[in-house]
Amino acid sequence: MILSRDAQNLRPSAIRRFAKLINDPNVISFAGGVPSPETFPAERVAEIAGRVIREKRAVALQYGPTAGLARLREFVAGICRRRGIACSADDVLLTTGSQQALDLVAHVLLDPGDVVLVELPTYIGGTSSFYARSATLAGVAQDDGGIVIESLEEAARRVKPKLLYAIPNFQNPSGRLMAQSRRDEVLRVAGEHDFLVLEDDPYGELVYAGGADTTPIAARDAQVIYLGSFSKVLAPGLRCGWIVAPKSILGPLEIAKQAADLCSGMLDQSIVDEFCAAGELGPQIERVRAFYRGKRATLLGALEEHFSGRATWTPADGGLFTWMTLSDDVDTEARVEESVAAGVAYIPGTPFFVDGSGRNTMRLTFAKEPDARLREGVARLARVFA
Ligand SMILES: Cc1ncc(COP(=O)(O)O)c(C=O)c1O
């Protein structure tokens, strides 16, 4: 066999094959998993990009420090402190999106066969990174309050995990917000069963409902490995994410990153750095929230109109997704083609479950379509699942 053991364990994204569904203008798409380009501050980015290229070429067009630009690390540490996490710039490693952070953490922590606990459902890019290191994945149940603690305890006893991967704030794909009390319980179980917690938080700033408490798990315990990203609040093409981790893990992560890419794109980091230093991130986040808040209301209103009594869905108090559960006999994966033929696309739930469950679920995003198409799309969906 030419391929390494890890390469033999690589799994292509099970939802990429649905990506083509989102580009046919006749098909109204709830299937996308990406932010709306309408939220990208393109003119400001263009102005900053031109300026840093002309005036700061020795930084923006040069190799840079593996850990990232010093001022941006400071800024990110400030973001994390405002979220309640005790840290300084030295605790921050800037990465090429939080996807690279997932890959580096998997590289540095996992040996083949190590068990990673993931939520049912979970983010497919996370599982891809763990499978790529030949890890074994085991699922823990979720309900509307997040991870079900009894399920976590049971799994911890049964499979002796090394790591728990959790997305507590407006999870991709479920849109759920983990209750703060559950976050305490997660840490208690992690302590009792001696596993690490990897917390992925790209959606925590995208809040649409009052009273949503997004305080990270990492705010309670400096041993939690915390991931953040500018992708959902600024633009994912500026590949800029970060890791905050204990020193004993951050050092090896930085060396693994040297091997992976020497440093993240300095032009991307220079643009993000100037944008943040000019005080523009706060107003930008407000604009993004306002943009999605309206779309979310439209989608939820249409679901109420067409699916009330026939399905349940998560309130999407933040993030980009709502998660719909239909009656037990429905198989959403089997209905994708019929649905596309009827002019509406969604992502079936099963690929997000490492145990293959979730047949009667689907992920819907409100990020992509204008309001009128969101309403019409739900009407079409209701006819398909009549
Ligand atoms: C939960 C989660 N983690 C990580 C990522 C990766 O984001 P990025 O690499 O753009 O920071 C995404 C992207 O959709 C995500 O939903």
The ligand as an SDF file (V2000), in Angstrom:
LIG
                    3D

 16 16  0  0  0  0  0  0  0  0999 V2000
  -18.1670   24.5320   13.9140 C   0  0  0  0  0  0  0  0  0  0  0  0
  -17.1880   25.0080   12.9170 C   0  0  0  0  0  0  0  0  0  0  0  0
  -15.8790   24.9710   13.2080 N   0  0  0  0  0  0  0  0  0  0  0  0
  -14.9500   25.3960   12.3430 C   0  0  0  0  0  0  0  0  0  0  0  0
  -15.3030   25.8950   11.0940 C   0  0  0  0  0  0  0  0  0  0  0  0
  -14.2090   26.3310   10.1730 C   0  0  0  0  0  0  0  0  0  0  0  0
  -14.1880   27.7120   10.0350 O   0  0  0  0  0  0  0  0  0  0  0  0
  -12.9280   28.5400    9.5750 P   0  0  0  0  0  0  0  0  0  0  0  0
  -11.8350   27.5770    9.2120 O   0  0  0  0  0  0  0  0  0  0  0  0
  -13.3690   29.3340    8.4000 O   0  0  0  0  0  0  0  0  0  0  0  0
  -12.5490   29.4000   10.7360 O   0  0  0  0  0  0  0  0  0  0  0  0
  -16.6550   25.9620   10.7350 C   0  0  0  0  0  0  0  0  0  0  0  0
  -17.0480   26.4420    9.4020 C   0  0  0  0  0  0  0  0  0  0  0  0
  -18.1590   26.3360    8.9630 O   0  0  0  0  0  0  0  0  0  0  0  0
  -17.6240   25.5020   11.6770 C   0  0  0  0  0  0  0  0  0  0  0  0
  -18.9370   25.5360   11.3940 O   0  0  0  0  0  0  0  0  0  0  0  0
  1  2  1  0
  2  3  1  0
  2 15  2  0
  3  4  2  0
  4  5  1  0
  5  6  1  0
  5 12  2  0
  6  7  1  0
  7  8  1  0
  8  9  2  0
  8 10  1  0
  8 11  1  0
 12 13  1  0
 12 15  1  0
 13 14  2  0
 15 16  1  0
M  END
$$$$
